[in-house]
């Protein structure tokens, strides 16, 4: 067997020993070592490692200066397979998979650890049940059989391999960290919030705005408490359901302007203020814990640090090292392009393959060149905007791209009927449980940066649970398939960057940041473009659909927008 196809399993026995063996019989002798890095160094180059959990093993390897090319994450694969089999909620640990395989009592999964800045796992934290090497090999073989039994085995195997690769990427990004200038951050906070008072309390600018708000209401109001603000407006004869900006910004009241400003600055103060800086930025790096597949649709999350909600003004503190650059790349209109690819709508694929803005191209297909209407129609199809002008625009889109609209309509219907709905590669949407889907914070909210900031977009929320479920699954097949594509993008990009000094340091939804020497920036930008094309071909086959990026090479993250 060649090095490129070598597969080895690695397991810890609970007594401080690590055991490794080839997955394929006769491909080599077993080894027992004290450190996992010793086993990896002894294996052929290019080995695909089969282990319980990448998050449990790979950081230890990285700390020893050892990187691996490929892996199979047993616990992530188990989670994907349980979902595909309609067994949501069952424990996904390697120990649980081994117990099920032997009809033994299934242990519950250990509670999810909450990241605390600057802390390490405690000896008293719940520890996973050790899984012997032979048990790990048996579970891996069982997973291979179950993958073969899925609706589209090739796609499902691709999904599990891509998400396993994503966990390698996440561990490497966690170790590398995002470059962060603490001195710039502190200066920004003083500029925005004013000086801090001795003894604590809100900084000067927030205190001044709070005084203006209280003066406008004629009594002391605590603007950080929504209930107090709603009560103050009610006393002024104005009934509110919330203090969200879109609900208060048109009100005719002197408290509105300082309240909006207070809310914006208070969010920075609490989420990325001095306390956050002390907790999360060390030695010039911000290191959140990236977690692939952390949402129902497969999107990434972070365990602490708020890395996926860095305000634009705070991005001024993200500065490349001297002589280095940040290559910031945004996938342009990613989800509509994914819809074109998965629906196999010939006309929509042709439009999504043109070297121009997708909404502009769609606007010429029945929207008289009106880009805004075309955009609302596409978003209406993906996110379920089916009232008012959205309904009329959607009808025009359906006439021009019937297969694309039918694809999401069918997903919505399946969701309303309680059937399982899958992404293109096979990630499965959980069955309805109460109204959790509508509270997820994903479906119904455009995630493309331009779409999020478009003031003309207002999602409509179905009042009935079945309709809310349909709205969620309508979006799930597109957003989830887009998340699948990004896994392949990151895996392909990681392979290319392996021969450079460049490091992947940040990823969210449709954006990737690479920190690299200035002389490598051009090659990195080309690598991102090529990785996007390759991911499209691998995920969706040979289609006309293009996945372009808007790429900026900058010293400061804020300059990329």
C-alpha positions in Angstrom: 0.0 0.0 0.0 1.3 3.4 -0.9 2.0 6.2 1.6 -0.8 8.2 0.2 -3.4 5.5 1.1 -2.0 4.4 4.4 -4.6 4.3 7.2 -3.7 4.0 10.9 -5.8 4.0 14.1 -4.6 5.7 17.3 -6.1 5.3 20.7 -5.3 6.1 24.3 -5.8 3.3 26.9 -6.5 5.5 30.0 -3.2 4.5 31.6 -1.0 7.0 29.7 -0.2 4.7 26.8 -1.1 5.3 23.2 -1.5 2.4 20.8 -1.4 2.6 17.0 -2.0 0.0 14.3 -2.8 -0.1 10.6 -6.4 -0.2 9.8 -5.8 -2.7 7.0 -4.5 -6.1 8.3 -1.0 -7.0 7.4 0.0 -3.4 6.6 2.4 -3.1 9.6 3.0 -3.9 13.2 1.2 -2.3 16.2 3.1 0.2 18.3 2.7 1.3 21.9 4.2 4.7 23.0 3.9 7.3 25.7 3.3 10.2 23.4 1.0 10.2 20.3 3.6 12.2 18.3 5.9 9.2 18.5 3.3 7.0 16.7 2.6 9.6 14.1 6.3 10.1 13.3 6.7 6.3 12.9 3.9 6.0 10.4 4.2 6.5 6.6 3.9 10.0 5.4 0.4 10.9 4.2 -1.3 8.5 6.6 -5.0 9.1 7.3 -5.3 8.8 11.0 -8.4 7.2 12.6 -8.9 8.5 16.1 -11.7 9.1 18.6 -11.7 12.9 18.4 -9.6 15.4 16.6 -10.1 18.0 19.3 -8.8 15.5 21.9 -5.7 14.4 20.0 -4.6 16.9 17.4 -3.8 19.9 19.7 -1.4 17.6 21.6 0.3 16.7 18.3 0.6 20.3 17.3 2.2 21.2 20.6 4.8 18.5 19.8 5.4 20.1 16.4 3.6 17.3 14.5 1.0 17.9 11.8 -1.0 15.3 10.0 -2.4 15.5 6.5 -5.7 13.6 6.9 -7.8 12.0 9.6 -11.1 10.3 10.2 -12.8 11.7 13.3 -14.9 8.8 14.7 -17.1 11.0 16.9 -17.9 13.5 14.2 -18.6 10.7 11.8 -20.9 9.1 14.3 -22.8 12.3 14.8 -23.3 12.7 11.0 -24.4 9.0 10.7 -26.8 9.2 13.6 -28.4 12.2 12.0 -28.7 10.5 8.6 -30.3 7.5 10.2 -32.9 9.7 12.0 -31.4 8.9 15.4 -30.9 12.5 16.6 -30.0 12.9 20.3 -28.3 9.6 20.8 -24.8 9.7 22.3 -22.2 10.2 19.6 -19.0 9.3 21.6 -16.7 6.5 20.4 -17.6 4.7 23.7 -21.3 5.0 22.9 -20.8 3.7 19.3 -18.8 0.7 20.7 -21.5 0.0 23.2 -24.3 0.1 20.5 -22.2 -2.2 18.4 -22.1 -4.7 21.3 -25.7 -4.2 22.5 -24.3 -3.0 25.8 -25.6 -0.1 27.9 -24.8 3.2 26.1 -23.0 5.8 28.2 -24.1 9.4 27.9 -21.9 11.9 26.2 -19.8 14.0 28.6 -21.1 17.6 29.0 -19.8 20.1 26.6 -16.9 22.1 28.0 -17.3 25.9 28.0 -14.1 27.7 27.1 -12.7 30.0 29.6 -9.9 32.4 28.5 -6.5 31.4 29.6 -7.6 28.1 31.3 -6.8 24.5 30.5 -8.7 21.3 31.1 -8.9 20.4 34.8 -8.1 17.0 36.2 -11.5 17.1 37.8 -13.4 17.8 34.5 -15.5 14.8 33.3 -13.2 12.6 31.1 -14.4 10.5 28.2 -14.5 6.8 28.5 -11.3 5.3 27.0 -11.9 3.2 23.9 -9.4 0.4 23.3 -7.7 0.3 19.9 -9.5 -2.9 18.8 -12.8 -1.3 19.7 -11.9 1.8 17.7 -11.1 -0.3 14.7 -14.4 -2.1 15.0 -16.3 1.1 15.2 -14.5 2.5 12.2 -15.4 -0.7 10.2 -19.0 -0.4 11.3 -19.1 3.3 10.2 -17.8 2.3 6.8 -20.6 -0.2 6.4 -23.2 2.4 7.5 -21.7 5.0 5.1 -22.2 2.4 2.3 -25.9 2.1 3.3 -26.7 5.8 3.0 -28.7 7.3 0.2 -25.6 8.7 -1.6 -22.6 6.9 -0.2 -20.0 8.8 -2.2 -21.4 12.1 -1.1 -21.7 11.0 2.6 -18.1 9.7 2.6 -17.0 13.1 1.1 -18.9 14.9 3.9 -17.3 12.9 6.7 -13.8 13.3 5.2 -14.3 17.0 4.6 -15.5 17.7 8.1 -12.7 15.6 9.6 -10.3 17.8 7.6 -12.1 20.9 9.0 -11.4 19.8 12.5 -7.7 19.7 11.6 -8.0 23.2 10.2 -9.8 24.4 13.3 -7.1 23.0 15.6 -4.4 24.7 13.5 -6.2 28.0 13.5 -6.7 27.8 17.3 -3.0 27.3 17.7 -1.9 30.0 15.2 -4.3 32.7 16.5 -5.5 35.9 14.8 -2.9 38.7 14.9 -4.2 41.3 17.4 -2.7 44.6 18.5 -3.7 45.2 22.1 -2.3 48.7 22.1 -4.5 49.6 19.1 -7.5 48.0 20.7 -7.1 50.0 23.9 -6.7 53.3 22.0 -9.9 52.4 20.1 -11.8 51.8 23.3 -10.7 55.1 24.7 -11.6 56.9 21.5 -15.1 55.3 21.3 -16.0 55.0 25.0 -14.0 57.7 26.7 -11.9 57.3 29.8 -12.7 54.8 32.5 -13.5 56.1 35.9 -11.5 55.0 38.9 -13.3 52.3 40.9 -15.2 50.9 38.0 -18.5 51.8 36.4 -19.2 52.6 32.8 -16.7 54.7 30.9 -17.3 58.5 30.3 -19.1 58.3 27.0 -21.6 55.7 28.1 -22.3 57.6 31.3 -22.9 60.8 29.3 -25.4 59.1 27.0 -27.2 57.5 29.9 -27.7 60.9 31.4 -29.0 62.3 28.1 -31.5 59.3 27.9 -32.7 59.8 31.4 -33.1 63.6 30.8 -35.2 62.8 27.7 -37.5 60.6 29.7 -37.6 62.9 32.8 -36.5 60.2 35.2 -33.6 57.9 35.8 -33.5 55.1 33.2 -31.0 52.3 32.9 -30.5 52.0 29.1 -28.7 48.7 29.4 -32.0 47.1 30.7 -34.5 46.6 27.8 -37.4 46.3 30.3 -36.6 49.6 31.9 -36.4 51.3 28.4 -39.7 49.7 27.3 -41.4 50.9 30.5 -40.0 54.4 30.0 -41.4 54.6 26.5 -44.8 53.2 27.7 -44.9 56.0 30.3 -44.4 58.4 27.3 -47.3 56.8 25.5 -45.3 54.7 23.1 -45.8 51.0 23.2 -42.9 48.8 22.1 -42.3 45.1 21.9 -38.5 45.4 22.1 -35.7 47.9 22.0 -34.2 46.7 18.7 -33.0 49.4 16.4 -35.5 48.8 13.6 -38.3 49.2 16.1 -37.2 52.4 17.7 -35.2 54.3 15.0 -38.3 55.9 13.5 -39.9 57.0 16.8 -40.4 60.7 17.4 -38.8 61.0 20.9 -35.7 62.8 22.1 -34.4 59.6 23.7 -34.1 57.7 20.5 -30.8 59.2 19.1 -28.8 58.8 22.3 -30.3 55.4 23.0 -29.3 54.1 19.6 -25.8 55.4 20.1 -25.7 54.0 23.7 -26.7 50.5 22.5 -24.0 50.5 19.8 -21.3 51.5 22.2 -22.5 49.4 25.1 -22.3 46.3 22.9 -18.7 47.1 22.2 -18.0 47.7 25.8 -19.5 44.4 27.0 -18.5 42.2 24.1 -15.1 43.5 23.1 -14.1 46.0 25.9 -11.2 46.1 28.2 -12.2 43.0 30.1 -12.4 41.0 26.8 -9.0 42.2 25.7 -7.4 41.1 29.0 -9.1 37.7 28.8 -8.7 36.8 25.2 -5.6 38.5 23.7 -2.2 37.2 24.7 1.2 37.6 23.1 -0.3 39.4 20.1 -2.9 36.8 19.2 -6.6 36.2 19.7 -7.3 32.5 20.0 -11.0 31.5 20.1 -11.9 27.9 20.0 -13.3 27.2 16.5 -15.7 24.3 16.3 -16.8 23.0 12.8 -20.3 21.9 12.4 -21.5 23.6 15.6 -24.9 24.5 14.2 -27.7 22.4 12.7 -26.7 23.5 9.2 -23.1 22.6 9.7 -21.8 26.2 10.1 -18.9 26.8 12.4 -19.2 28.4 15.9 -16.6 29.4 18.4 -16.6 28.3 22.1 -16.0 31.7 23.7 -14.5 35.0 22.6 -17.2 36.1 20.2 -14.9 35.7 17.2 -17.8 35.6 14.7 -19.2 38.9 15.8 -16.1 41.2 15.7 -17.5 44.8 15.0 -16.0 46.5 12.0 -14.5 49.3 14.2 -12.7 46.7 16.4 -11.3 45.1 13.3 -8.8 48.0 13.3 -7.0 46.1 16.0 -6.4 43.1 13.7 -3.1 44.0 12.2 -0.6 41.7 10.4 2.9 41.2 11.8 5.6 43.5 10.3 6.4 42.3 6.8 3.3 40.2 6.7 -0.2 40.7 5.2 -3.7 39.6 5.8 -5.4 38.1 2.7 -9.1 38.5 3.4 -11.5 36.7 1.0 -15.3 36.8 0.9 -17.2 34.3 -1.2 -19.6 36.4 -3.4 -23.3 35.5 -3.0 -22.3 32.0 -2.0 -25.7 30.6 -1.1 -27.6 31.6 -4.3 -24.8 30.1 -6.3 -25.0 26.9 -4.2 -28.8 26.8 -4.9 -28.0 27.0 -8.6 -25.6 24.0 -8.3 -27.8 21.7 -6.2 -31.1 22.4 -8.0 -29.5 21.7 -11.4 -31.6 24.5 -12.9 -30.0 25.0 -16.3 -30.9 28.7 -16.6 -29.9 29.5 -13.0 -26.6 27.6 -13.4 -25.8 29.6 -16.6 -26.5 32.9 -14.8 -24.4 31.8 -11.8 -21.5 31.0 -14.1 -21.2 34.5 -15.6 -18.3 36.7 -14.6 -20.5 39.3 -13.0 -22.5 40.1 -10.0 -25.2 37.4 -9.6 -28.1 39.7 -8.7 -27.3 41.9 -11.6 -27.3 38.9 -13.9 -30.6 37.7 -12.5 -32.1 41.2 -12.8 -32.0 40.8 -16.6 -34.1 37.7 -16.4 -37.6 39.1 -15.9 -36.8 42.0 -13.5 -36.2 44.7 -16.1 -32.7 45.2 -14.8 -33.8 46.1 -11.3 -31.1 44.5 -9.1 -32.9 45.2 -5.8 -36.0 43.3 -7.0 -33.9 40.4 -8.3 -32.0 40.2 -5.0 -35.2 40.2 -3.0 -36.6 37.4 -5.2 -33.5 35.2 -4.7 -33.5 35.8 -1.0 -37.2 35.2 -0.9 -36.7 31.8 -2.4 -33.8 30.9 -0.1 -35.2 32.4 3.2 -38.9 32.1 2.7 -40.0 35.7 2.1 -43.5 35.0 0.7 -45.6 38.0 1.4 -46.1 41.5 -0.1 -43.6 42.4 -2.9 -41.6 39.3 -1.9 -44.4 37.1 -3.2 -44.6 38.9 -6.5 -40.9 38.9 -7.0 -40.7 35.2 -6.1 -43.4 34.5 -8.8 -41.2 36.2 -11.4 -38.2 34.1 -10.3 -40.2 30.9 -10.5 -41.2 31.6 -14.1 -37.5 32.1 -15.1 -35.9 29.5 -12.8 -38.5 26.9 -12.1 -36.2 24.1 -11.0 -34.3 26.2 -8.5 -37.5 27.5 -6.8 -39.1 24.0 -6.9 -36.0 22.6 -5.1 -36.5 24.9 -2.0 -40.3 24.6 -2.2 -39.9 20.8 -2.0 -37.6 21.1 0.9 -40.1 23.4 2.7 -42.9 20.9 2.0 -40.8 18.0 3.3 -40.1 20.0 6.5 -43.7 20.8 7.0 -44.6 17.1 6.7 -42.0 16.2 9.3 -39.8 14.3 6.8 -36.0 14.2 7.0 -34.3 16.8 4.8 -30.6 16.6 3.8 -28.0 18.9 2.3 -26.4 18.0 -1.0 -23.6 15.9 0.7 -26.0 14.3 3.2 -26.0 16.3 6.5 -29.5 15.8 7.9 -31.9 18.3 9.4 -33.2 17.1 12.8 -36.9 16.3 13.0 -39.2 19.0 14.5 -38.9 19.4 18.2 -41.1 22.3 19.5 -40.1 25.5 17.8 -36.3 25.2 18.2 -35.7 25.7 14.5 -37.2 29.1 14.4 -35.1 30.1 17.4 -31.8 28.9 15.9 -30.8 32.3 14.7 -29.8 30.9 11.3 -32.7 30.2 9.0 -34.5 33.3 7.8 -31.6 35.6 8.3 -29.4 36.3 5.3 -25.8 35.5 6.1 -24.0 37.0 3.0 -22.6 40.3 4.3 -24.3 42.4 1.6 -27.6 40.6 2.3 -27.3 41.1 6.1 -26.7 44.8 5.7 -29.4 45.4 3.1 -32.0 47.5 4.8 -34.6 46.5 2.3 -34.6 42.9 3.6 -37.1 41.9 6.3 -37.7 38.2 6.9 -41.2 37.0 7.4 -41.8 34.5 10.2 -44.5 31.9 9.9 -46.8 31.8 12.9 -47.6 28.1 12.8 -45.0 25.6 13.9 -45.3 23.5 10.7 -44.8 26.6 8.5 -41.8 27.7 10.6 -40.4 24.2 10.2 -40.9 24.5 6.4 -39.1 27.9 6.4 -36.2 26.3 8.2 -35.8 23.3 6.0 -36.2 25.5 2.9 -33.1 27.4 4.0 -31.4 24.3 5.5 -30.8 22.6 2.1 -29.1 25.8 0.8 -27.3 27.0 3.8 -26.2 23.5 4.8 -25.0 22.7 1.3 -23.0 26.0 1.3 -21.5 24.9 4.7 -20.5 21.6 3.1 -18.8 23.5 0.2 -16.8 25.6 2.6 -15.5 22.4 4.3 -14.0 21.4 0.9 -12.8 24.9 0.3 -10.8 24.9 3.6 -9.5 21.4 3.0 -8.2 22.3 -0.5 -6.7 25.6 0.7 -5.0 23.9 3.6 -3.3 21.5 1.2 -2.0 24.3 -0.9 -0.8 26.4 2.0 1.2 23.4 3.4 4.1 24.4 1.3 4.1 28.1 2.4 4.8 30.0 5.5 1.2 31.3 5.3 -1.3 30.4 8.0 -5.1 30.1 8.0 -6.1 32.2 11.0 -9.8 32.9 10.7 -13.0 31.6 9.1 -16.6 32.5 9.4 -19.5 31.4 7.1 -18.3 33.0 3.8 -15.0 34.6 4.8 -11.5 33.3 5.2 -8.4 35.1 6.4 -4.8 34.0 5.7 -1.8 35.6 7.5 1.2 35.4 5.3 4.5 37.1 4.4 3.9 39.9 2.0 5.7 38.1 -0.8 3.3 35.2 -0.6 0.1 37.3 -0.7 -0.4 37.0 -4.4 0.0 33.2 -4.3 -2.3 33.0 -1.4 -5.0 34.9 -3.2 -4.7 32.6 -6.2 -4.8 29.6 -3.9 -8.1 30.7 -2.4 -9.6 31.2 -5.8 -8.4 27.8 -7.0 -9.6 26.1 -3.8 -13.1 27.6 -4.3 -13.2 26.2 -7.9 -11.9 22.8 -6.8 -14.4 22.7 -3.9 -17.3 23.4 -6.4 -16.2 20.6 -8.7 -15.7 18.1 -5.9 -19.0 18.9 -4.2 -21.4 19.5 -7.1 -19.7 17.9 -10.1 -19.0 19.6 -13.5 -21.5 22.5 -13.5 -21.2 26.0 -15.1 -21.5 27.6 -11.6 -18.6 29.8 -10.5 -17.7 30.6 -6.9 -15.8 33.9 -7.1 -14.3 35.8 -4.2 -13.8 39.4 -3.4 -10.2 39.4 -2.1 -8.2 42.1 -0.4 -4.5 42.1 0.6 -4.2 44.4 3.6 -2.2 45.1 6.7 -5.3 45.8 8.8 -8.5 43.8 8.7 -10.7 46.8 8.8 -9.2 48.0 5.5 -10.6 44.9 3.7 -14.2 46.1 3.9 
